[in-house]
Amino acid sequence: MAIVRIDNVSKRYMLGEQEVHALREVTLAIEPGVFLAVAGPSGSGKSTLLNIIGCIDTPSAGAVLIDGRDVSGRTPDELADLRARTIGFIFQTFNLLPVLSAEENVEFPLLQFRELSRAERAERVRHYLDMVGLARFAGHRPNQLSGGQRQRVAIARALATHSKVVLADEPTANLDRHTGEGILRLMKDINQKAGTTFIFSTHDKRVMNMADRLVRIDDGRLVALGVRTDGGWVMVNERRSSDEDPEI
């Protein structure tokens, strides 16, 4: 079963007096455990698609299913609980709380999990900071960390909730080439060892080169799908007649 299913989703909004079509009838099924890049030029709709998958935004039309659950018509509280327990987020600007240490930033989303004791929270924080190689920096605040280290804290925070899907919006955009490649290798390693699904919004070729699935979006439309094989990418043009949902 697909971990994410997008069924004929469109997104429209008003910009002044002009109606903007951010997404146009996008249908897509994403299998668990993939390392997927959503690529396209600026303004193509890739970030809108990520926000809809992450239940940050809602579609104007169509249906969205996350881990088998239809999120249409859910209340804000229900969507917040789904996000907290199913979806992790990694942003290009890190979005860490500056007054909190690395370990406190990782622990912060766990505070809403009432079933976790303080000791259980502490163990999760220790485990995931160790996983991203930052155990000895646990007490450091964001301004005491490099950009790469802050992104590693963000990765640990996204994983600590035991998220099945991690959404990464241009995660390498504010990092130098060497640091960005290290962050990508770390996420790929987590993907392969833990089976966590990673979905990237990106125009970075390094991300696309490391992905095993590729979605191309242009002018709000899904225009092509790609699957990596031993012989390279196999691309499918989605502007074709088909009775089946594209599944990657």
DOGU-24728 format. One line per field, with one value per residue: residue number from 1; z, y, x of N, C-alpha, C in turn. Coordinates in nm, 3 decimals. Each point is the difference from the previous one (the first is absolute). Layout:
! residues N
seq: (NUM	...) $
n.pz: (Z	...) $
n.py: (Y	...) $
n.px: (X	...) $
ca.pz: (Z	...) $
ca.py: (Y	...) $
ca.px: (X	...) $
c.pz: (Z	...) $
c.py: (Y	...) $
c.px: (X	...) $
END
This chain:
! residues 248
seq: (1	2	3	4	5	6	7	8	9	10	11	12	13	14	15	16	17	18	19	20	21	22	23	24	25	26	27	28	29	30	31	32	33	34	35	36	37	38	39	40	41	42	43	44	45	46	47	48	49	50	51	52	53	54	55	56	57	58	59	60	61	62	63	64	65	66	67	68	69	70	71	72	73	74	75	76	77	78	79	80	81	82	83	84	85	86	87	88	89	90	91	92	93	94	95	96	97	98	99	100	101	102	103	104	105	106	107	108	109	110	111	112	113	114	115	116	117	118	119	120	121	122	123	124	125	126	127	128	129	130	131	132	133	134	135	136	137	138	139	140	141	142	143	144	145	146	147	148	149	150	151	152	153	154	155	156	157	158	159	160	161	162	163	164	165	166	167	168	169	170	171	172	173	174	175	176	177	178	179	180	181	182	183	184	185	186	187	188	189	190	191	192	193	194	195	196	197	198	199	200	201	202	203	204	205	206	207	208	209	210	211	212	213	214	215	216	217	218	219	220	221	222	223	224	225	226	227	228	229	230	231	232	233	234	235	236	237	238	239	240	241	242	243	244	245	246	247	248) $
n.pz: (0.000	-0.077	0.038	-0.125	-0.003	-0.117	0.014	-0.122	0.059	0.027	-0.020	0.040	-0.025	0.071	-0.098	0.095	-0.123	0.004	-0.068	0.096	-0.101	0.128	0.004	-0.101	0.069	0.109	-0.059	0.120	-0.008	0.127	-0.037	0.104	0.068	-0.081	-0.085	0.013	-0.119	0.046	-0.130	-0.017	-0.094	0.040	0.091	-0.009	0.133	-0.005	0.046	-0.086	-0.089	0.039	-0.004	-0.113	-0.041	0.043	-0.063	-0.058	-0.122	-0.050	-0.072	-0.114	-0.055	0.006	0.012	0.129	-0.019	0.131	-0.031	-0.114	0.055	-0.032	-0.039	-0.099	0.026	0.023	0.132	0.030	0.108	-0.080	-0.082	0.108	0.046	-0.122	-0.013	0.125	-0.039	-0.112	0.010	-0.048	0.046	-0.115	0.050	-0.107	0.079	0.008	0.023	0.053	0.123	-0.018	0.085	-0.082	0.077	-0.056	0.120	0.042	-0.109	0.017	0.129	-0.049	-0.121	0.082	0.038	-0.123	0.007	0.051	-0.094	-0.036	0.077	0.101	0.061	-0.047	0.033	0.115	0.003	-0.043	0.078	0.099	-0.030	-0.023	0.108	0.058	-0.053	0.029	0.097	0.080	0.047	-0.040	-0.091	0.079	0.074	-0.127	0.002	-0.081	0.072	0.067	-0.097	-0.085	-0.125	-0.029	0.113	-0.033	-0.125	0.059	0.075	-0.111	-0.052	0.108	-0.004	-0.133	0.036	0.098	-0.081	-0.054	-0.070	-0.069	-0.007	-0.063	0.014	-0.105	0.038	-0.113	0.053	-0.124	-0.012	0.133	-0.063	0.036	-0.112	0.068	0.073	-0.110	-0.061	0.109	-0.002	-0.132	0.017	0.101	-0.071	-0.100	0.088	0.056	-0.121	-0.028	0.114	0.005	-0.131	0.055	-0.031	-0.096	0.011	-0.105	0.032	-0.128	-0.025	0.110	-0.097	0.109	0.034	-0.123	0.003	0.123	-0.059	0.044	0.030	-0.111	0.046	-0.123	0.048	-0.082	0.036	0.115	-0.109	0.027	-0.045	0.103	-0.005	0.098	-0.043	0.101	-0.103	-0.012	-0.100	0.112	-0.027	0.038	-0.098	0.062	-0.121	0.092	-0.103	0.053	-0.077	0.121	0.028	0.011	0.135	-0.023	0.015	0.097) $
n.py: (-0.120	0.100	0.058	0.051	0.041	0.054	0.034	0.033	0.034	0.103	0.106	0.080	0.117	0.102	0.062	0.081	0.044	-0.054	-0.096	-0.056	-0.078	-0.031	-0.077	-0.086	-0.054	0.009	-0.112	-0.054	-0.114	0.016	-0.091	-0.081	0.076	0.085	0.038	0.087	0.045	0.109	0.001	0.122	0.089	0.115	-0.014	-0.116	0.017	-0.020	0.124	0.041	-0.085	0.042	0.123	-0.042	-0.064	0.111	0.014	0.077	-0.044	0.047	-0.104	0.066	-0.107	-0.116	-0.116	-0.001	-0.111	0.005	-0.097	0.007	0.119	0.017	0.100	-0.027	0.125	-0.029	0.001	0.127	-0.033	-0.056	0.105	0.076	-0.082	0.001	0.132	0.014	-0.092	0.066	0.133	-0.009	0.116	0.024	0.118	0.078	0.063	-0.132	0.124	0.018	-0.032	0.129	0.003	-0.102	-0.093	-0.066	-0.049	0.125	0.039	-0.105	0.034	0.122	-0.060	-0.059	0.128	-0.004	-0.090	0.006	-0.093	0.098	-0.077	0.073	-0.117	-0.033	0.122	-0.006	-0.122	0.044	0.107	-0.076	-0.088	0.097	0.064	-0.118	-0.027	0.128	-0.066	0.033	-0.121	0.034	0.032	-0.095	0.055	-0.006	0.133	0.028	0.114	-0.114	-0.021	-0.078	0.046	-0.078	0.046	0.122	-0.028	-0.048	0.109	0.070	-0.074	0.016	0.126	-0.005	-0.067	0.088	0.053	-0.071	0.108	-0.033	0.131	0.030	0.121	0.018	0.126	-0.028	-0.120	0.005	0.078	-0.006	-0.110	0.003	-0.015	0.010	0.103	0.057	-0.038	0.046	0.106	0.007	-0.024	0.088	0.082	-0.019	0.011	0.103	0.048	-0.038	0.050	0.113	0.016	0.111	0.041	0.040	0.118	0.032	0.127	-0.003	0.082	-0.061	0.000	0.041	0.064	0.050	0.023	0.036	0.060	-0.083	0.108	0.040	0.112	0.026	0.124	0.042	0.126	-0.061	-0.049	-0.124	0.024	-0.053	-0.131	-0.019	-0.115	-0.001	-0.044	-0.121	0.017	0.059	0.123	-0.050	0.089	0.038	0.035	0.086	0.070	-0.104	-0.084	-0.005	-0.122	-0.010	0.006	0.107	-0.106	0.067) $
n.px: (0.084	-0.039	0.113	0.008	-0.126	0.030	-0.128	0.042	0.113	-0.076	0.077	-0.100	0.053	-0.047	0.061	-0.050	-0.018	0.122	-0.063	0.072	0.041	0.017	-0.110	0.020	-0.099	0.073	0.040	0.023	0.065	0.039	0.086	-0.018	0.086	-0.066	0.096	-0.099	0.034	-0.062	0.018	0.045	-0.022	0.051	-0.097	0.065	0.003	0.133	0.020	-0.092	0.052	0.121	-0.049	-0.056	0.109	0.061	-0.118	0.093	-0.026	-0.112	-0.037	-0.012	0.058	-0.065	0.064	0.033	0.072	0.018	0.085	-0.071	0.027	-0.127	0.078	-0.084	-0.031	0.127	-0.020	0.031	-0.073	-0.091	0.012	-0.005	-0.094	-0.060	0.021	-0.039	-0.089	-0.015	0.007	0.124	0.049	0.065	0.038	0.008	-0.088	-0.009	-0.051	0.120	-0.039	0.033	-0.103	-0.023	0.052	0.100	0.030	-0.014	0.067	0.079	0.007	0.006	0.005	0.087	0.001	-0.052	0.099	-0.120	0.001	0.084	0.073	0.046	0.013	-0.121	-0.041	0.063	-0.051	-0.117	0.009	0.046	-0.095	-0.087	0.039	0.006	-0.118	-0.022	0.064	-0.101	0.027	0.122	-0.093	-0.047	0.094	0.040	-0.008	-0.104	0.013	0.011	-0.087	0.068	-0.010	0.103	0.055	-0.041	0.040	0.109	-0.004	-0.025	0.098	0.078	-0.038	0.020	0.109	0.019	-0.089	0.101	0.029	-0.108	-0.031	0.113	-0.051	0.076	-0.017	0.063	0.024	0.049	-0.107	0.004	0.041	0.129	0.068	0.112	-0.049	-0.051	0.112	0.062	-0.080	0.017	0.130	-0.007	-0.078	0.085	0.097	-0.064	-0.021	0.125	0.045	-0.072	0.013	0.052	-0.121	0.082	-0.061	0.074	-0.009	0.040	0.100	0.048	0.089	0.066	-0.111	-0.020	0.132	-0.037	-0.103	-0.095	-0.071	-0.059	-0.051	-0.039	0.001	-0.094	-0.008	0.034	0.058	-0.037	0.124	0.070	0.015	0.087	0.049	0.087	0.070	0.049	-0.084	-0.047	-0.042	-0.115	-0.021	-0.110	-0.039	-0.044	0.036	-0.063	-0.067	-0.055	-0.043	0.131	-0.003	0.078	0.075	0.066) $
ca.pz: (0.000	-0.006	0.124	-0.036	-0.123	-0.044	-0.100	-0.077	0.088	-0.053	0.100	-0.055	0.099	-0.058	0.020	-0.040	-0.076	-0.094	0.051	-0.030	0.004	0.048	-0.041	-0.093	-0.015	0.022	0.056	0.027	0.114	0.042	0.077	0.120	-0.006	-0.115	0.016	-0.113	-0.028	-0.077	-0.066	-0.091	0.013	0.100	-0.035	-0.071	0.086	0.078	0.144	0.029	0.012	0.126	0.109	0.003	0.056	0.142	0.067	0.035	-0.089	-0.043	-0.143	-0.041	-0.051	0.004	0.128	0.047	0.101	0.064	0.074	-0.009	0.060	-0.079	0.085	-0.041	0.099	0.139	0.075	0.023	0.106	-0.055	-0.091	0.082	0.059	-0.109	-0.031	0.111	0.016	-0.127	-0.096	0.049	-0.092	-0.002	-0.081	-0.040	0.101	0.120	0.089	0.138	0.098	0.037	0.145	0.047	-0.040	-0.102	0.056	0.028	-0.128	-0.043	0.093	0.001	-0.054	0.077	0.122	-0.017	0.008	0.144	0.037	0.020	0.125	-0.018	-0.031	-0.138	-0.088	0.006	-0.075	-0.143	-0.035	-0.003	-0.112	-0.131	-0.009	-0.027	-0.137	-0.092	0.035	0.079	0.142	0.086	-0.014	0.047	0.080	-0.076	-0.064	-0.144	-0.040	0.029	-0.094	-0.141	-0.078	-0.015	0.129	0.025	-0.083	0.063	0.111	-0.061	-0.042	0.123	0.047	-0.088	0.019	0.140	0.016	-0.071	-0.121	-0.113	-0.117	0.028	-0.109	0.004	-0.096	-0.037	0.122	-0.021	-0.064	0.078	0.040	-0.104	-0.076	0.077	0.111	-0.057	-0.041	0.122	0.051	-0.089	0.026	0.129	-0.019	-0.080	0.088	0.087	-0.088	-0.033	0.120	0.078	-0.088	0.007	-0.129	-0.011	-0.116	-0.011	-0.100	-0.031	-0.137	0.017	-0.073	0.092	0.059	-0.105	-0.030	0.108	0.013	-0.077	-0.070	-0.040	-0.051	-0.058	-0.003	-0.075	-0.006	0.082	-0.053	0.005	-0.142	-0.023	0.113	-0.027	0.089	-0.023	-0.018	-0.014	-0.123	0.005	0.018	-0.094	0.014	-0.058	-0.024	0.056	-0.090	-0.083	0.041	0.084	0.098	0.126	0.070	0.000	0.132	0.007) $
ca.py: (0.120	0.124	0.078	0.128	-0.005	0.127	-0.038	0.108	0.117	0.134	0.106	0.134	0.107	0.134	0.092	0.122	-0.036	-0.107	-0.137	-0.075	-0.145	-0.052	-0.141	-0.028	-0.140	-0.088	-0.132	-0.062	-0.092	-0.013	-0.123	0.016	-0.026	0.058	0.123	0.063	0.142	0.072	0.101	0.092	0.139	0.082	0.028	-0.113	-0.066	-0.110	0.027	-0.014	-0.144	-0.045	0.053	-0.075	-0.131	0.019	0.048	0.141	0.065	-0.089	0.017	0.059	-0.113	-0.127	-0.068	-0.032	-0.106	-0.017	-0.126	-0.063	0.082	0.115	0.119	0.098	0.032	-0.012	0.124	0.038	-0.082	-0.134	0.011	0.022	-0.129	-0.082	0.051	-0.028	-0.141	-0.068	0.080	0.086	0.109	0.057	0.122	0.055	0.096	-0.082	0.021	-0.037	0.104	0.047	0.002	-0.138	-0.076	-0.103	-0.107	0.054	0.013	-0.133	-0.045	0.089	-0.059	-0.117	0.041	-0.020	-0.143	-0.020	-0.138	-0.014	0.053	0.085	-0.088	-0.047	0.113	0.020	-0.109	0.028	0.112	-0.049	-0.093	0.066	0.087	-0.089	-0.046	0.105	0.035	0.124	-0.029	0.087	0.139	0.002	0.120	0.122	0.069	0.012	0.097	-0.060	-0.110	0.035	-0.025	-0.144	-0.057	0.038	-0.084	-0.132	0.009	-0.002	-0.139	-0.077	0.041	-0.060	-0.145	-0.036	-0.030	-0.127	0.035	-0.093	0.080	0.123	0.096	0.090	0.109	0.058	-0.012	0.031	0.131	0.093	-0.069	-0.009	-0.125	-0.113	-0.027	-0.048	-0.140	-0.080	-0.009	-0.092	-0.138	-0.039	-0.031	-0.122	-0.111	-0.022	-0.056	-0.139	-0.083	0.004	-0.008	0.124	0.063	0.139	0.071	0.128	0.103	0.043	0.016	-0.035	-0.122	-0.097	-0.072	-0.085	-0.108	-0.097	-0.054	-0.120	0.034	0.140	0.058	0.132	0.083	0.124	0.076	-0.065	-0.131	-0.107	-0.021	-0.122	-0.081	-0.072	-0.108	-0.033	-0.141	-0.022	0.064	0.144	0.039	-0.032	0.108	-0.022	0.125	-0.016	0.054	-0.112	-0.056	-0.117	-0.021	-0.034	0.105	-0.017	-0.041	-0.008) $
ca.px: (-0.084	0.076	0.007	-0.063	-0.077	-0.057	-0.099	-0.062	0.008	0.024	0.009	-0.017	-0.011	-0.008	0.111	-0.068	-0.120	0.035	-0.005	0.122	-0.015	0.128	0.002	-0.109	-0.044	0.116	-0.027	0.130	0.008	0.139	0.021	0.082	0.143	0.069	0.078	-0.067	0.022	-0.100	0.082	-0.067	0.047	-0.067	-0.138	-0.062	-0.098	0.058	-0.014	-0.143	-0.026	0.058	-0.082	-0.125	0.034	0.028	-0.121	0.014	-0.095	-0.107	-0.029	-0.128	-0.079	0.073	0.014	0.135	0.003	0.130	0.003	-0.131	-0.105	-0.043	0.012	-0.100	-0.101	0.048	0.011	0.140	0.060	0.024	0.114	0.120	0.038	0.052	0.134	0.092	0.029	0.024	0.078	0.107	0.031	0.135	-0.009	0.129	0.043	0.019	-0.116	0.026	-0.029	0.134	0.025	0.010	0.118	-0.026	-0.083	-0.133	-0.069	-0.043	-0.103	-0.117	-0.123	-0.039	-0.070	-0.145	-0.028	-0.020	0.030	0.144	0.054	0.118	0.113	-0.017	0.034	0.145	0.064	-0.018	0.086	0.138	0.015	0.000	0.117	0.112	-0.015	0.047	0.138	0.006	-0.018	0.082	-0.045	-0.139	-0.027	0.027	-0.112	0.022	0.103	0.129	0.016	0.012	-0.121	-0.017	-0.039	-0.140	-0.085	0.000	-0.096	-0.134	-0.026	-0.027	-0.133	-0.100	-0.003	-0.026	-0.143	-0.021	-0.074	0.010	0.033	0.072	-0.008	0.116	-0.019	0.130	0.081	0.141	0.009	0.081	0.122	0.102	-0.005	0.051	-0.092	-0.125	0.017	0.004	-0.138	-0.073	0.046	-0.057	-0.142	-0.008	0.036	-0.116	-0.103	0.029	0.008	-0.124	-0.116	-0.079	-0.028	0.044	-0.053	0.070	-0.029	0.136	0.052	0.141	0.031	0.059	-0.112	-0.057	0.094	-0.002	-0.135	-0.034	-0.123	-0.001	-0.124	0.021	-0.120	0.015	-0.125	-0.101	-0.036	0.098	0.031	0.079	0.044	0.124	0.040	0.140	0.033	0.144	0.044	-0.027	-0.139	-0.107	-0.096	-0.132	-0.072	-0.134	-0.102	-0.039	-0.128	0.020	-0.104	0.063	0.071	0.144	0.049	0.146) $
c.pz: (0.000	0.136	-0.021	-0.132	-0.025	-0.115	-0.060	0.078	-0.079	0.117	-0.070	0.115	-0.072	0.039	-0.050	-0.069	-0.098	0.067	-0.048	0.013	0.037	-0.036	-0.086	-0.015	0.008	0.065	0.013	0.120	0.030	0.092	0.126	-0.030	-0.117	0.042	-0.123	-0.010	-0.084	-0.059	-0.093	0.021	0.111	-0.047	-0.068	0.082	0.090	0.150	0.043	0.018	0.132	0.118	0.011	0.055	0.151	0.080	0.058	-0.081	-0.041	-0.148	-0.023	-0.053	0.006	0.141	0.029	0.108	0.049	0.086	0.007	0.055	-0.088	0.091	-0.038	0.113	0.144	0.067	0.015	0.107	-0.050	-0.095	0.076	0.061	-0.106	-0.037	0.107	0.002	-0.129	-0.088	0.072	-0.106	0.017	-0.096	-0.034	0.102	0.139	0.098	0.140	0.092	0.060	0.148	0.057	-0.049	-0.108	0.056	0.032	-0.127	-0.048	0.089	-0.016	-0.060	0.078	0.124	-0.011	0.005	0.147	0.045	0.025	0.134	-0.029	-0.038	-0.144	-0.100	-0.005	-0.080	-0.150	-0.045	-0.011	-0.122	-0.133	-0.013	-0.027	-0.145	-0.100	0.038	0.084	0.150	0.089	-0.012	0.054	0.075	-0.072	-0.056	-0.149	-0.041	0.033	-0.094	-0.142	-0.072	-0.015	0.129	0.033	-0.085	0.056	0.121	-0.055	-0.046	0.122	0.054	-0.084	0.024	0.140	0.025	-0.064	-0.124	-0.108	-0.127	0.047	-0.125	0.014	-0.112	-0.023	0.116	-0.017	-0.049	0.075	0.048	-0.114	-0.060	0.084	0.113	-0.052	-0.041	0.121	0.059	-0.085	0.024	0.132	-0.017	-0.084	0.084	0.093	-0.080	-0.024	0.123	0.076	-0.086	0.005	-0.141	0.003	-0.129	0.000	-0.102	-0.033	-0.146	0.000	-0.070	0.090	0.066	-0.103	-0.031	0.107	0.016	-0.077	-0.072	-0.029	-0.053	-0.055	-0.011	-0.078	-0.012	0.073	-0.045	0.021	-0.145	-0.025	0.132	-0.040	0.106	-0.034	-0.010	-0.010	-0.125	-0.005	0.017	-0.112	0.023	-0.073	-0.015	0.046	-0.087	-0.101	0.050	0.080	0.100	0.138	0.063	-0.013	0.140	-0.004	0.143) $
c.py: (0.125	0.070	0.137	-0.021	0.136	-0.030	0.124	0.132	0.127	0.098	0.134	0.100	0.134	0.080	0.136	-0.037	-0.114	-0.137	-0.076	-0.149	-0.060	-0.147	-0.026	-0.152	-0.098	-0.130	-0.075	-0.094	-0.026	-0.120	0.028	-0.027	0.060	0.125	0.082	0.148	0.053	0.122	0.087	0.140	0.074	0.033	-0.113	-0.070	-0.107	0.023	-0.010	-0.147	-0.053	0.046	-0.075	-0.141	0.011	0.052	0.140	0.082	-0.103	0.023	0.069	-0.108	-0.124	-0.052	-0.031	-0.107	-0.016	-0.125	-0.064	0.082	0.120	0.123	0.109	0.023	-0.017	0.137	0.037	-0.084	-0.141	0.000	0.019	-0.131	-0.093	0.043	-0.043	-0.145	-0.071	0.071	0.084	0.103	0.045	0.118	0.053	0.100	-0.063	0.010	-0.056	0.116	0.048	-0.004	-0.140	-0.064	-0.101	-0.108	0.050	0.020	-0.135	-0.050	0.075	-0.065	-0.123	0.036	-0.019	-0.147	-0.039	-0.141	-0.023	0.061	0.089	-0.085	-0.050	0.111	0.019	-0.107	0.020	0.112	-0.045	-0.087	0.075	0.104	-0.082	-0.047	0.103	0.054	0.124	-0.023	0.096	0.147	0.018	0.128	0.131	0.059	0.018	0.097	-0.047	-0.115	0.053	-0.027	-0.148	-0.067	0.035	-0.085	-0.142	-0.003	-0.008	-0.141	-0.085	0.033	-0.064	-0.149	-0.041	-0.033	-0.133	0.022	-0.106	0.071	0.125	0.087	0.101	0.103	0.069	-0.009	0.036	0.144	0.095	-0.061	0.003	-0.140	-0.121	-0.038	-0.058	-0.146	-0.092	-0.020	-0.096	-0.145	-0.051	-0.040	-0.126	-0.123	-0.035	-0.064	-0.149	-0.091	-0.008	-0.013	0.122	0.057	0.146	0.059	0.140	0.090	0.065	0.036	-0.030	-0.134	-0.106	-0.084	-0.096	-0.119	-0.108	-0.067	-0.130	0.016	0.150	0.038	0.138	0.073	0.127	0.066	-0.072	-0.138	-0.100	-0.038	-0.126	-0.067	-0.071	-0.105	-0.035	-0.151	-0.013	0.068	0.150	0.027	-0.054	0.104	-0.033	0.135	-0.019	0.060	-0.106	-0.050	-0.128	-0.011	-0.028	0.120	-0.024	-0.034	-0.013	-0.031) $
c.px: (0.087	-0.002	-0.063	-0.074	-0.065	-0.093	-0.066	-0.003	0.030	0.007	-0.006	-0.004	0.001	0.124	-0.047	-0.130	0.024	-0.008	0.124	-0.029	0.135	0.018	-0.123	-0.019	0.118	-0.046	0.132	-0.013	0.146	0.015	0.081	0.148	0.074	0.077	-0.033	0.032	-0.115	0.072	-0.084	0.052	-0.074	-0.141	-0.073	-0.108	0.058	-0.011	-0.146	-0.036	0.053	-0.085	-0.132	0.025	0.021	-0.116	0.018	-0.099	-0.105	-0.030	-0.133	-0.093	0.087	0.016	0.147	-0.010	0.144	-0.005	-0.139	-0.115	-0.031	0.002	-0.099	-0.101	0.043	0.006	0.147	0.068	0.031	0.119	0.129	0.049	0.058	0.141	0.100	0.045	0.038	0.102	0.105	0.035	0.145	-0.004	0.138	0.052	0.008	-0.118	0.022	-0.035	0.132	0.032	0.017	0.129	-0.039	-0.092	-0.140	-0.080	-0.053	-0.114	-0.132	-0.126	-0.047	-0.081	-0.150	-0.040	-0.012	0.035	0.149	0.042	0.121	0.120	-0.007	0.031	0.151	0.074	-0.015	0.092	0.144	0.024	0.013	0.111	0.126	-0.003	0.054	0.138	0.016	-0.014	0.078	-0.035	-0.142	-0.035	0.021	-0.129	0.030	0.110	0.142	0.032	0.017	-0.132	-0.027	-0.044	-0.145	-0.095	-0.006	-0.094	-0.142	-0.037	-0.034	-0.139	-0.110	-0.016	-0.046	-0.147	-0.038	-0.088	0.019	0.044	0.074	-0.003	0.113	-0.013	0.134	0.100	0.148	0.021	0.093	0.131	0.101	-0.001	0.041	-0.096	-0.131	0.007	0.005	-0.139	-0.082	0.040	-0.058	-0.146	-0.020	0.031	-0.117	-0.113	0.022	-0.003	-0.133	-0.125	-0.090	-0.018	0.044	-0.057	0.059	-0.069	0.133	0.019	0.150	0.027	0.062	-0.110	-0.059	0.090	0.000	-0.136	-0.016	-0.134	0.002	-0.137	0.033	-0.134	0.031	-0.137	-0.113	-0.041	0.113	0.030	0.081	0.032	0.129	0.027	0.144	0.018	0.151	0.055	-0.023	-0.148	-0.089	-0.109	-0.129	-0.066	-0.144	-0.109	-0.038	-0.134	0.025	-0.114	0.058	0.066	0.150	0.048	0.150	0.043) $
END
